[in-house]
Amino acid sequence: MWLKDAKMLRIHGCYAQTELGHGSNVPGLETTATFDKTTDEFVINTPTITAFKFWPGELGKFATHAIVFARLIIDEKDYGIQSFLMQIRDVKTHRLLSGIVAGDIGPKYGFNMKDNGYMAFNHIRIPRNHMLNRYAEVDREGNYRELGNLKILYTVMQSIRILIVRMAFTTLAKGLTIAIRYAIVRTQFKDKHGSNEERPIMDYLTHQFKLIPLLSQTYAFMFVCRRLQNEFASLKKKIKQGDLSEIGLMHTISS
Ligand SMILES: Cc1cc2nc3c(=O)[nH]c(=O)nc-3n(C[C@H](O)[C@H](O)[C@H](O)COP(=O)(O)OP(=O)(O)OC[C@H]3O[C@@H](n4cnc5c(N)ncnc54)[C@H](O)[C@@H]3O)c2cc1C
């Protein structure tokens, strides 16, 4: 339904899981998706301030659509967290759709080119087939059925956490390459042993002290990232074979 437009970059997505009150504790999310049998729709709502979506990248300004994680409620029974695809902005005007409040969370310590955002819903209606139903589904009569193990959904955030480690070391590596190259060509003060040449600032211990520990940290992050990527690849293979036993371990390591 959305893949063609996404591939053509006509629509842009974001991943709206985290809320102001709940980050690590995904089962504690408060956004609700209540099934309305009379209209065959889900009603997506933000019941409290702590239920505001908070942090999703691309949500602040860019995304037209979002995968929204919410508690599935059918006949007042809580079926836990499910994911729903929702349009949040008009694809032509880029204005927020009625009933949705969203924006950029503002300046951060780093990563300021990313429009991490916040979002709340005021009883937004979406068709039943907007619930992502690879692992669980709701039929026209409101019967809920699990089709696989829902733990698999948690692996999405694990891959993002590994990506954050990767971004940390690649960003550090870029900055350090510039700083170290500069320290080798930038010269200050003549050698006190008689040479007329000025010395590269990299020769000075105080300057090395600023750069070398960061360089070793960059390598450490790189090795951690490689290890995590390998572990995640083997986890995905095991999941395909139906073995979910290592999801918990990966969750702990990547947290
Ligand atoms: C740059 C960036 C991009 C992000 N992008 C997205 C995105 O696209 N979509 C999205 O949905 N979210 C996104 N997030 C949110 C991210 O998923 C959460 O920040 C993360 O899940 C942690 O939640 P929290 O920040 O609420 O921290 P908390 O859950 O409050 O945790 C705070 C600290 O307590 C520790 N802690 C928590 N529980 C336990 C426990 N049981 N045992 C031991 N220690 C514990 C944590 O390890 C952490 O150190 C992003 C965050 C950042 C920083």
The ligand as an SDF file (V2000), in Angstrom:
LIG
                    3D

 53 58  0  0  0  0  0  0  0  0999 V2000
   19.6460   10.2780   19.0280 C   0  0  0  0  0  0  0  0  0  0  0  0
   18.4400    9.4850   19.3920 C   0  0  0  0  0  0  0  0  0  0  0  0
   17.5880    9.0340   18.3990 C   0  0  0  0  0  0  0  0  0  0  0  0
   16.4420    8.3260   18.7410 C   0  0  0  0  0  0  0  0  0  0  0  0
   15.6030    7.9270   17.7420 N   0  0  0  0  0  0  0  0  0  0  0  0
   14.4400    7.3100   18.0640 C   0  0  0  0  0  0  0  0  0  0  0  0
   13.5090    6.9510   17.0420 C   0  0  0  0  0  0  0  0  0  0  0  0
   13.7410    7.1530   15.8460 O   0  0  0  0  0  0  0  0  0  0  0  0
   12.3330    6.3870   17.4280 N   0  0  0  0  0  0  0  0  0  0  0  0
   12.0310    6.1390   18.7350 C   0  0  0  0  0  0  0  0  0  0  0  0
   10.9450    5.6310   19.0050 O   0  0  0  0  0  0  0  0  0  0  0  0
   12.9110    6.4530   19.7340 N   0  0  0  0  0  0  0  0  0  0  0  0
   14.1030    7.0300   19.4270 C   0  0  0  0  0  0  0  0  0  0  0  0
   15.0040    7.3600   20.4190 N   0  0  0  0  0  0  0  0  0  0  0  0
   14.6740    7.0610   21.8090 C   0  0  0  0  0  0  0  0  0  0  0  0
   15.4520    5.8630   22.3490 C   0  0  0  0  0  0  0  0  0  0  0  0
   14.9030    4.6740   21.8730 O   0  0  0  0  0  0  0  0  0  0  0  0
   15.3780    5.9460   23.8780 C   0  0  0  0  0  0  0  0  0  0  0  0
   16.1620    7.0490   24.2630 O   0  0  0  0  0  0  0  0  0  0  0  0
   15.8860    4.6750   24.5170 C   0  0  0  0  0  0  0  0  0  0  0  0
   14.9640    3.6240   24.3060 O   0  0  0  0  0  0  0  0  0  0  0  0
   16.0970    4.8740   26.0300 C   0  0  0  0  0  0  0  0  0  0  0  0
   14.9700    5.4080   26.6020 O   0  0  0  0  0  0  0  0  0  0  0  0
   15.0510    6.7000   27.5490 P   0  0  0  0  0  0  0  0  0  0  0  0
   15.8390    7.7510   26.8330 O   0  0  0  0  0  0  0  0  0  0  0  0
   13.6620    7.0260   27.9660 O   0  0  0  0  0  0  0  0  0  0  0  0
   15.9130    6.2550   28.7850 O   0  0  0  0  0  0  0  0  0  0  0  0
   15.3910    5.4670   30.0720 P   0  0  0  0  0  0  0  0  0  0  0  0
   14.6080    4.2720   29.6520 O   0  0  0  0  0  0  0  0  0  0  0  0
   14.7560    6.4170   31.0220 O   0  0  0  0  0  0  0  0  0  0  0  0
   16.7810    4.9890   30.6250 O   0  0  0  0  0  0  0  0  0  0  0  0
   17.6700    5.8950   31.2930 C   0  0  0  0  0  0  0  0  0  0  0  0
   18.8510    5.1040   31.8140 C   0  0  0  0  0  0  0  0  0  0  0  0
   18.4120    4.0960   32.7310 O   0  0  0  0  0  0  0  0  0  0  0  0
   18.8760    2.8140   32.3110 C   0  0  0  0  0  0  0  0  0  0  0  0
   17.8420    1.8010   32.5750 N   0  0  0  0  0  0  0  0  0  0  0  0
   16.5350    1.8590   32.2450 C   0  0  0  0  0  0  0  0  0  0  0  0
   15.9040    0.7510   32.6430 N   0  0  0  0  0  0  0  0  0  0  0  0
   16.8370   -0.0300   33.2240 C   0  0  0  0  0  0  0  0  0  0  0  0
   16.8200   -1.3260   33.8190 C   0  0  0  0  0  0  0  0  0  0  0  0
   15.7000   -2.0580   33.8810 N   0  0  0  0  0  0  0  0  0  0  0  0
   17.9740   -1.8230   34.3040 N   0  0  0  0  0  0  0  0  0  0  0  0
   19.1190   -1.1070   34.2330 C   0  0  0  0  0  0  0  0  0  0  0  0
   19.2070    0.1200   33.6750 N   0  0  0  0  0  0  0  0  0  0  0  0
   18.0880    0.6440   33.1810 C   0  0  0  0  0  0  0  0  0  0  0  0
   19.1220    2.9460   30.8030 C   0  0  0  0  0  0  0  0  0  0  0  0
   20.1000    2.0550   30.3220 O   0  0  0  0  0  0  0  0  0  0  0  0
   19.6130    4.3740   30.7080 C   0  0  0  0  0  0  0  0  0  0  0  0
   20.9890    4.4650   30.9890 O   0  0  0  0  0  0  0  0  0  0  0  0
   16.1590    8.0440   20.1080 C   0  0  0  0  0  0  0  0  0  0  0  0
   17.0360    8.4790   21.1050 C   0  0  0  0  0  0  0  0  0  0  0  0
   18.1610    9.1890   20.7560 C   0  0  0  0  0  0  0  0  0  0  0  0
   19.0820    9.6560   21.8500 C   0  0  0  0  0  0  0  0  0  0  0  0
  1  2  1  0
  2  3  1  0
  2 52  2  0
  3  4  2  0
  4  5  1  0
  4 50  1  0
  5  6  2  0
  6  7  1  0
  6 13  1  0
  7  8  2  0
  7  9  1  0
  9 10  1  0
 10 11  2  0
 10 12  1  0
 12 13  2  0
 13 14  1  0
 14 15  1  0
 14 50  1  0
 15 16  1  0
 16 17  1  0
 16 18  1  0
 18 19  1  0
 18 20  1  0
 20 21  1  0
 20 22  1  0
 22 23  1  0
 23 24  1  0
 24 25  2  0
 24 26  1  0
 24 27  1  0
 27 28  1  0
 28 29  2  0
 28 30  1  0
 28 31  1  0
 31 32  1  0
 32 33  1  0
 33 34  1  0
 33 48  1  0
 34 35  1  0
 35 36  1  0
 35 46  1  0
 36 37  1  0
 36 45  1  0
 37 38  2  0
 38 39  1  0
 39 40  1  0
 39 45  2  0
 40 41  1  0
 40 42  2  0
 42 43  1  0
 43 44  2  0
 44 45  1  0
 46 47  1  0
 46 48  1  0
 48 49  1  0
 50 51  2  0
 51 52  1  0
 52 53  1  0
M  END
$$$$
